[in-house]
Amino acid sequence: MSNCNNVNHEEYAEIFKALANPNRLKIFSRLATCCKPGTVDVFNPQTSACIGELGDELDIVASTVSHHIKELRRVGLIRTRRQGKNIECWVDPQIVDDLRDFFSF
């Protein structure tokens, strides 16, 4: 039995709904695999990526990436920070732990 008896299933449903979009899944996977999740409130250039860079790498136009970033941020999967003209984004390390716990049996 999973450890999900005490979790808010509606919140997880929103997370999974966000990840059901292939582009959002690509963005989240790219951030989660290339950049070790760091502390949420600390910006570290080694653990984040700018939206423009993500779009170029994943072949998604910047406006579409921006839309998907907003959705991923809304459900708590990623964090963002504006640095001048750039918006940096990184995976929230707590959500990675929460998802790992959700699926542990």
C-alpha positions, 0 to 999 in steps of 0.5 A: 500500500502506498503512503498516500492515505494522508495526502490531498489527492486533489492536489496530486491530481492537479500535479499529474494533470499538469504533467499530462501535457507532453511539453510540460512533462518535457520541461519538468523532466529537463529541469529535474534531470539536468539540474539537481533540485536546490533550495527553493529560496536560493538561486544557483545558476548551476541548478536553474535554466532560463525560459529562452534556453529551455525553449531553444533546447526543447524546440518550443517557442518561448511564449508556449514555454512561458505558458507551461512554466506558469502551469508548472509553477501553479501546481508547485512543481517548479519555482521561478525568479526574475533576473533582469530580462530572464526568468530562471526556473528550477525544480522545487526539491520538496515536490520531488520528495513528496512525489517520491513519498507518494509512490513509495510502497 
